[in-house]
Amino acid sequence: MPNLLIELFSEEIPARMQKRAGEDLQKLVTNGLVEAGLTYGSAAVFTTPRRLTLALGDMLAASPRQVEERKGPKADAPEKAIEGFLRGAGLTRDQLEERETPKGKVLFAKIEKPGRPAAEIVAEVLEQTIRNFPWPKSMRWGSGSLKWVRPLHSILCVISDEAGAEVVPLTIDGITAENTTRGHRFLAPDEIEVAGFEDYQDKLSRAFVVLDPAARADTIWHDATNLAFAAGLEVVEDAGLLAEVAGLVEYPVVLMGRIGKDFLGLPPEVLQTSMKEHQKFFSVRNPKSGQIERFVTVANRTTADEGATILAGNEKVLGARLSDAKFFWDNDLRSVTTGAGMETWVKALENVTFHNKLGTQAELIDRMATLSRELAPLVGAEAEEAEKAARVAKADLSSEMVYEFPELQGLMGSYYARKAGMSDAVADAAKDHYAPLGPSDDVPTAPVSIAVALAEKIDKLTGFWAIDEKPTGSKDPFALRRAALGVIRILVENDLHLSLSETLQTHRATIEADAVATVQEDGRVIGTGRAEDIRGEFDLKELAEAGRTRVTIHEWHFNSELQSDLLSFIHDRLKVYLRDQGIRHDVIDACIAMDGSDDLTLLVKRARALSETLKTDDGENLIQGFKRANNILSQAEEADGVEYSFGADPKFAETEAEKDLFAALDKAEAKITPAMAAQDFSTAMAAMAELRGPIDAFFEAVQVNAENPTVRRNRLNLLSRIRTICSAVADLTKLDG
């Protein structure tokens, strides 16, 4: 069966776009071919800076002949209706078939569509793909109308089989498909004629082009780690940088250079960030000291001097970049080690807006400090130290280094705090209070860091809830879902018990006292500050008398309704967090319905224990027994107009099954009550699961609605005991099934 080879050859494609472009090429072409009836056996896509390549194996030589049956009007329908049907089908009256149906004789048409050669279909599909390719950004060049990410130079499109290779006839904006490509821009720039994918790949390899991006990445990492190992060093892993650099070269040549001695004293993260962001260099560190001492760069060619000239140029450019970084570092150190230290930076944040409805960064810090102090004793931190840590945690936002490298905020704060003579706990809190930034990031574990990290996230959530800037659909511009997940993970992974309701209530008082107001005129903010100050400064009545009637004051508050809504939002994020761990949503709902569900750690322990119980036969079957008992009891209470909640007495038991159930309930209650008091959910769930047998036996042997009203009432009260005892563990009515 034929094979198809497509290559779109252009100027350099940005590395960040290559992977998606390869996926889009494969999707658009293969979908188009299949829709046209042209199937294939295998597909592979490859990308380099200058080319997108798609190879399909075992493709049909032509689309199959198709026969479409189309139902028409009745045989005795008006002539105009029949004529319209004939026009649509492209047939004559004698080509139609009459068939008997329940509605009478109906006309049917069989429309035959002959198969089409593969080359014809490929040409149509590829032209549509090229003209409608979904580049994030594209450009026009020359006098043509075609848009591409960079000027498109050539199209290679070949169908090959045992008989030979055929060029697909296709011309787009003056570019005609051929069976030629080119090798490396500098090392093998001449045209190369190919007859199929294997020939193409082999000739490109000899022309200094490594077609597979994964192979280029493997080569880069292998050579880089070998060079570093030979020097007694190690390359700092960075998967993102590796993928990007593999997209910058077609023929990777790895070189290792030196960092000037003047810059070795910079923090490793500064060196690493500067080299990565500006030069796309890998950092090479000394495993003993942790210091970055060298760098690895990847050239796109071999040279006669084995890269010496390239390295010299890179070292010169790097020196200039690191001179800037050293200048920022030295200036920042002078600021924190002289005069008022980091307090000067915090003061400067009074002029930096956090959000136009939530005040300045300095006001945010005040709220964080207050909440950190409140949280400190609950997480094992010292209140004074937690408050101090919160007050300097964001100070580095005023530093020159963070202004240049925003991604280093927090981390640089920890360095500066230590240089200013602050404790390790305070310094670590500056670095850790943003964490976790992602689902795989570590959470803070030190008490002071935990207090400040929780304060930062809780204040963000309450603040944006108060101004009605909640996440909607897929939009979450202020990363509030991430903040909620951060609160969850910090509490759960540190096994901390905290009443979120009480914490939100406490912070609510802080927010109300520190309520921010904005003054707007025609939608333009003309003043912002504490509500009390704003109302003193702007007299709406006076402004109205002056003719400025479109001035309004907007305040924000965090009331009990918003507090409840925020807690529900956090519970929703908890469902996602636990679902990824294999815990069903209905299990979580059954636990959320219980008292104390604002203690997330307690809630998670309960949910995990219930989930494990439901994985056992006893646990799963017990739920069915519980629901049967609950349904019978609920129906009886509704019919009788009374609540059967007490008075079950073993002396009225008439069967052994009843007596056994009384005994089993007493035994279970004796275990469950102290276990729940001790928050030992596993023991409580296990005791509950042991009720499965006695409950099943009861329903098999006993008729609840007995004729004797005393016996019936006793049995209903017995069912009430089942409901009460089981409901002490979780709200089992929330469970599916």
Backbone hydrogen bonds, N-H to C=O, Kabsch-Sander energy under -0.5 kcal/mol:
donor,donor_aa,acceptor,acceptor_aa,energy
3,N,160,S,-2.8
4,L,56,L,-2.5
5,L,158,V,-2.6
6,I,54,L,-2.6
7,E,156,L,-2.6
8,L,52,L,-2.6
9,F,7,E,-0.6
9,F,154,S,-2.4
10,S,50,R,-2.7
11,E,151,P,-1.8
13,I,49,P,-3.7
17,M,14,P,-1.7
18,Q,14,P,-0.7
18,Q,15,A,-0.9
19,K,15,A,-0.6
21,A,17,M,-2.2
22,G,18,Q,-2.6
23,E,19,K,-2.0
24,D,20,R,-2.7
25,L,21,A,-2.6
26,Q,22,G,-2.2
27,K,23,E,-2.5
28,L,24,D,-2.9
29,V,25,L,-2.2
30,T,26,Q,-2.3
31,N,27,K,-2.3
32,G,28,L,-1.8
33,L,29,V,-2.5
34,V,30,T,-2.5
35,E,31,N,-2.4
36,A,32,G,-1.3
37,G,34,V,-1.7
38,L,33,L,-3.2
39,T,37,G,-0.8
41,G,57,G,-2.9
42,S,57,G,-1.5
44,A,55,A,-2.1
46,F,53,T,-2.7
48,T,51,R,-2.3
51,R,48,T,-0.6
52,L,8,L,-1.7
53,T,46,F,-2.9
54,L,6,I,-2.6
55,A,44,A,-2.9
56,L,4,L,-2.7
57,G,42,S,-2.3
59,M,2,P,-3.2
60,L,39,T,-2.2
63,S,116,R,-2.7
66,Q,113,K,-2.9
68,E,66,Q,-0.5
68,E,111,I,-3.1
69,E,67,V,-0.5
70,R,68,E,-0.5
70,R,109,A,-3.0
72,G,107,L,-3.2
75,A,105,K,-2.4
77,A,74,K,-1.7
81,A,78,P,-0.5
82,I,78,P,-1.7
83,E,79,E,-3.0
84,G,80,K,-2.1
85,F,81,A,-1.8
86,L,82,I,-2.4
87,R,83,E,-2.4
88,G,84,G,-2.1
89,A,85,F,-1.9
90,G,86,L,-1.8
91,L,86,L,-1.6
95,Q,92,T,-1.6
96,L,93,R,-1.3
97,E,108,F,-2.8
99,R,106,V,-2.3
101,T,104,G,-1.4
104,G,101,T,-2.5
106,V,99,R,-2.6
107,L,73,P,-2.6
108,F,97,E,-2.4
109,A,70,R,-2.7
111,I,68,E,-3.5
111,I,109,A,-0.6
112,E,110,K,-0.6
113,K,66,Q,-3.7
113,K,111,I,-0.5
118,A,61,A,-2.6
121,I,117,P,-1.6
122,V,118,A,-3.2
123,A,119,A,-2.2
124,E,120,E,-1.7
125,V,121,I,-2.7
126,L,122,V,-3.0
127,E,123,A,-2.0
128,Q,124,E,-2.1
129,T,125,V,-2.3
130,I,126,L,-2.6
131,R,127,E,-2.5
132,N,128,Q,-1.6
133,F,130,I,-1.0
135,W,133,F,-1.8
139,M,148,W,-2.6
144,G,141,W,-0.9
148,W,139,M,-2.1
153,H,9,F,-2.4
153,H,151,P,-0.5
154,S,9,F,-1.8
156,L,7,E,-2.9
157,C,155,I,-0.6
157,C,178,E,-1.7
158,V,5,L,-2.5
159,I,166,E,-3.0
160,S,3,N,-2.6
160,S,158,V,-0.5
161,D,164,G,-2.5
164,G,161,D,-1.2
166,E,159,I,-3.0
168,V,157,C,-2.2
170,L,168,V,-0.7
172,I,175,I,-2.7
175,I,172,I,-2.3
176,T,174,G,-0.7
177,A,170,L,-3.1
178,E,155,I,-2.6
181,T,192,I,-2.3
183,G,188,A,-1.0
183,G,190,D,-1.0
184,H,207,A,-2.3
188,A,184,H,-1.6
192,I,181,T,-3.0
194,V,179,N,-2.8
200,Y,196,G,-2.7
201,Q,197,F,-3.3
202,D,198,E,-2.4
203,K,199,D,-2.5
204,L,200,Y,-2.4
205,S,201,Q,-2.0
206,R,202,D,-1.7
207,A,203,K,-1.0
208,F,205,S,-1.2
209,V,204,L,-2.1
210,V,250,E,-3.0
211,L,209,V,-0.8
216,R,212,D,-2.0
217,A,213,P,-2.4
218,D,214,A,-2.4
219,T,215,A,-2.3
220,I,216,R,-2.5
221,W,217,A,-2.6
222,H,218,D,-2.7
223,D,219,T,-2.6
224,A,220,I,-2.5
225,T,221,W,-2.5
226,N,222,H,-1.8
227,L,223,D,-2.3
228,A,224,A,-2.4
229,F,225,T,-2.6
230,A,226,N,-2.1
231,A,227,L,-0.9
231,A,228,A,-0.8
232,G,229,F,-1.7
233,L,228,A,-3.1
234,E,285,R,-2.2
236,V,283,S,-2.9
242,L,238,D,-2.4
243,A,239,A,-2.3
244,E,240,G,-2.0
245,V,241,L,-2.9
246,A,242,L,-2.2
247,G,243,A,-0.8
247,G,244,E,-0.8
248,L,245,V,-1.8
249,V,245,V,-0.7
253,V,299,A,-2.2
255,L,297,T,-2.8
257,G,295,F,-2.6
259,I,293,E,-1.5
263,F,260,G,-1.9
264,L,261,K,-1.1
266,L,263,F,-1.6
270,V,267,P,-0.8
271,L,267,P,-1.9
272,Q,268,P,-2.8
273,T,269,E,-2.6
274,S,270,V,-2.7
275,M,271,L,-2.5
276,K,272,Q,-2.2
277,E,273,T,-2.9
278,H,274,S,-2.1
279,Q,274,S,-0.6
279,Q,275,M,-1.2
280,K,275,M,-0.8
280,K,276,K,-0.9
281,F,275,M,-2.1
282,F,296,V,-2.7
284,V,294,R,-2.3
285,R,234,E,-2.7
286,N,291,Q,-2.7
290,G,286,N,-3.1
293,E,284,V,-2.3
293,E,291,Q,-0.6
294,R,284,V,-2.0
295,F,257,G,-2.0
296,V,282,F,-2.4
297,T,255,L,-2.6
299,A,253,V,-3.0
299,A,297,T,-0.6
306,E,303,T,-1.6
308,A,305,D,-1.3
311,L,307,G,-2.8
312,A,308,A,-2.4
313,G,309,T,-2.2
314,N,310,I,-2.4
315,E,311,L,-2.8
316,K,312,A,-1.7
317,V,313,G,-2.3
318,L,314,N,-2.8
319,G,315,E,-2.1
320,A,316,K,-1.5
321,R,317,V,-2.0
322,L,318,L,-3.0
323,S,319,G,-1.7
324,D,320,A,-1.3
325,A,321,R,-1.7
326,K,322,L,-2.8
327,F,323,S,-2.0
328,F,324,D,-2.3
329,W,325,A,-2.5
330,D,326,K,-2.8
331,N,327,F,-2.2
332,D,328,F,-2.6
333,L,329,W,-2.4
334,R,330,D,-2.0
335,S,331,N,-1.8
336,V,332,D,-2.0
337,T,333,L,-1.7
338,T,334,R,-0.8
341,G,338,T,-1.6
343,E,340,A,-1.4
344,T,341,G,-1.3
345,W,341,G,-0.6
346,V,342,M,-2.1
347,K,343,E,-2.5
348,A,344,T,-1.8
349,L,345,W,-0.9
349,L,346,V,-0.7
350,E,347,K,-1.7
351,N,348,A,-1.6
352,V,349,L,-1.3
353,T,351,N,-0.5
354,F,359,G,-2.0
355,H,359,G,-1.9
358,L,355,H,-1.4
359,G,355,H,-1.1
361,Q,349,L,-0.7
361,Q,352,V,-2.9
362,A,349,L,-1.3
364,L,360,T,-2.0
365,I,361,Q,-2.4
366,D,362,A,-2.0
367,R,363,E,-2.0
368,M,364,L,-2.6
369,A,365,I,-2.7
370,T,366,D,-2.1
371,L,367,R,-2.5
372,S,368,M,-2.9
373,R,369,A,-2.0
374,E,370,T,-1.6
375,L,371,L,-2.6
376,A,372,S,-2.0
378,L,375,L,-1.1
379,V,375,L,-1.1
379,V,376,A,-1.2
380,G,376,A,-0.6
381,A,376,A,-2.9
386,A,382,E,-2.5
387,E,383,A,-2.5
388,K,384,E,-2.3
389,A,385,E,-2.6
390,A,386,A,-2.2
391,R,387,E,-1.8
392,V,388,K,-1.0
392,V,389,A,-0.6
393,A,389,A,-1.2
395,A,392,V,-1.4
397,L,394,K,-1.7
398,S,395,A,-2.2
399,S,396,D,-1.5
403,Y,399,S,-1.4
404,E,400,E,-1.7
405,F,401,M,-2.9
408,L,405,F,-2.4
409,Q,406,P,-1.9
411,L,409,Q,-1.1
412,M,408,L,-2.6
414,S,410,G,-1.6
415,Y,411,L,-1.4
416,Y,412,M,-2.8
417,A,413,G,-2.5
418,R,414,S,-1.8
419,K,415,Y,-2.3
420,A,416,Y,-1.8
421,G,418,R,-1.7
422,M,417,A,-2.6
427,A,423,S,-2.4
428,D,424,D,-3.1
429,A,425,A,-1.7
430,A,426,V,-1.4
431,K,427,A,-1.3
432,D,428,D,-2.7
433,H,429,A,-1.9
435,A,432,D,-1.4
441,D,438,G,-1.2
450,I,446,A,-2.6
451,A,447,P,-2.4
452,V,448,V,-2.2
453,A,449,S,-2.7
454,L,450,I,-2.6
455,A,451,A,-2.2
456,E,452,V,-2.5
457,K,453,A,-1.9
458,I,454,L,-3.0
459,D,455,A,-2.4
460,K,456,E,-1.6
461,L,457,K,-2.4
462,T,458,I,-2.7
463,G,459,D,-2.6
464,F,460,K,-2.3
465,W,461,L,-2.0
466,A,462,T,-2.2
467,I,463,G,-1.4
468,D,465,W,-1.4
469,E,464,F,-3.1
472,T,475,K,-1.8
475,K,472,T,-2.5
479,A,476,D,-2.0
483,A,479,A,-1.6
484,A,480,L,-2.4
485,L,481,R,-2.4
486,G,482,R,-2.1
487,V,483,A,-2.2
488,I,484,A,-2.3
489,R,485,L,-2.8
490,I,486,G,-2.6
491,L,487,V,-2.1
492,V,488,I,-2.9
493,E,489,R,-2.5
494,N,490,I,-0.9
495,D,492,V,-1.3
496,L,491,L,-2.9
498,L,496,L,-0.6
500,L,498,L,-1.0
500,L,598,D,-1.7
503,T,499,S,-2.3
504,L,500,L,-3.2
505,Q,501,S,-2.2
506,T,502,E,-2.5
507,H,503,T,-2.5
508,R,504,L,-2.1
509,A,505,Q,-1.4
510,T,506,T,-1.2
511,I,507,H,-2.7
512,E,508,R,-2.6
513,A,509,A,-2.1
514,D,510,T,-1.7
515,A,512,E,-1.0
517,A,529,G,-3.3
518,T,554,H,-2.3
519,V,527,G,-3.3
520,Q,518,T,-0.5
520,Q,552,T,-2.8
521,E,524,R,-2.6
522,D,550,R,-1.7
524,R,521,E,-1.7
526,I,519,V,-3.5
527,G,519,V,-1.1
529,G,517,A,-1.9
531,A,515,A,-3.3
534,I,530,R,-2.8
535,R,531,A,-2.6
536,G,532,E,-1.2
537,E,533,D,-1.8
538,F,534,I,-3.0
539,D,537,E,-0.6
540,L,538,F,-0.8
543,L,539,D,-2.6
544,A,540,L,-2.5
545,E,541,K,-2.2
546,A,542,E,-1.2
547,G,544,A,-1.7
548,R,543,L,-2.5
549,T,547,G,-1.4
551,V,548,R,-0.6
552,T,520,Q,-2.6
552,T,550,R,-0.5
554,H,518,T,-2.8
554,H,552,T,-0.5
555,E,553,I,-0.6
556,W,516,V,-1.1
557,H,466,A,-0.6
559,N,557,H,-0.6
563,Q,559,N,-2.2
564,S,560,S,-2.3
565,D,561,E,-2.1
566,L,562,L,-2.6
567,L,563,Q,-2.1
568,S,564,S,-1.9
569,F,565,D,-1.9
570,I,566,L,-2.4
571,H,567,L,-2.2
572,D,568,S,-2.1
573,R,569,F,-2.0
574,L,570,I,-2.1
575,K,571,H,-1.9
576,V,572,D,-1.5
577,Y,573,R,-2.4
578,L,574,L,-2.8
579,R,575,K,-2.5
580,D,576,V,-1.8
581,Q,578,L,-1.2
582,G,579,R,-2.0
583,I,578,L,-2.2
584,R,582,G,-0.5
588,I,584,R,-1.6
589,D,585,H,-2.4
590,A,586,D,-2.1
591,C,587,V,-1.2
592,I,588,I,-2.7
593,A,589,D,-1.7
594,M,591,C,-1.4
597,S,594,M,-1.0
599,D,596,G,-1.8
600,L,598,D,-1.0
603,L,599,D,-2.5
604,V,600,L,-2.6
605,K,601,T,-2.2
606,R,602,L,-2.2
607,A,603,L,-2.5
608,R,604,V,-2.8
609,A,605,K,-2.2
610,L,606,R,-2.5
611,S,607,A,-2.5
612,E,608,R,-2.3
613,T,609,A,-2.0
614,L,610,L,-2.4
615,K,611,S,-0.7
615,K,612,E,-0.6
616,T,613,T,-1.6
620,E,616,T,-2.4
621,N,617,D,-2.5
622,L,618,D,-2.3
623,I,619,G,-1.5
624,Q,620,E,-1.1
625,G,621,N,-2.0
626,F,622,L,-3.2
627,K,623,I,-2.7
628,R,624,Q,-2.0
629,A,625,G,-2.4
630,N,626,F,-2.9
631,N,627,K,-2.5
632,I,628,R,-2.3
633,L,629,A,-2.3
634,S,630,N,-2.7
635,Q,631,N,-2.4
636,A,632,I,-2.1
637,E,633,L,-2.6
638,E,634,S,-2.1
639,A,635,Q,-2.4
640,D,636,A,-2.9
641,G,637,E,-1.6
642,V,637,E,-0.7
644,Y,642,V,-0.5
645,S,643,E,-1.2
652,F,649,D,-1.8
653,A,650,P,-1.8
659,K,655,T,-2.0
660,D,656,E,-3.0
661,L,657,A,-2.0
662,F,658,E,-2.4
663,A,659,K,-2.2
664,A,660,D,-2.6
665,L,661,L,-2.6
666,D,662,F,-2.2
667,K,663,A,-2.3
668,A,664,A,-2.8
669,E,665,L,-2.8
670,A,666,D,-1.9
671,K,667,K,-1.1
671,K,668,A,-0.5
672,I,668,A,-3.4
673,T,669,E,-2.2
675,A,671,K,-1.6
676,M,672,I,-3.0
677,A,673,T,-1.8
678,A,674,P,-1.8
679,Q,676,M,-1.1
680,D,675,A,-3.4
681,F,679,Q,-1.3
684,A,680,D,-1.8
685,M,681,F,-3.1
686,A,682,S,-2.4
687,A,683,T,-2.3
688,M,684,A,-2.1
689,A,685,M,-2.6
690,E,686,A,-1.3
691,L,688,M,-1.7
692,R,689,A,-1.8
695,I,691,L,-2.4
696,D,692,R,-2.5
697,A,693,G,-2.6
698,F,694,P,-2.0
699,F,695,I,-2.2
700,E,696,D,-1.7
701,A,697,A,-1.8
702,V,698,F,-2.3
704,V,702,V,-0.7
706,A,704,V,-2.3
712,R,708,N,-2.7
713,R,709,P,-2.6
714,N,710,T,-2.1
715,R,711,V,-2.4
716,L,712,R,-2.4
717,N,713,R,-2.2
718,L,714,N,-1.7
719,L,715,R,-2.1
720,S,716,L,-1.9
721,R,717,N,-1.5
722,I,718,L,-1.6
723,R,719,L,-2.4
724,T,720,S,-2.8
725,I,721,R,-2.8
726,C,722,I,-2.4
727,S,723,R,-2.2
728,A,724,T,-0.7
728,A,725,I,-0.6
729,V,726,C,-1.5
730,A,726,C,-1.3
731,D,590,A,-2.4
732,L,730,A,-1.6
734,K,731,D,-1.9
735,L,732,L,-1.2
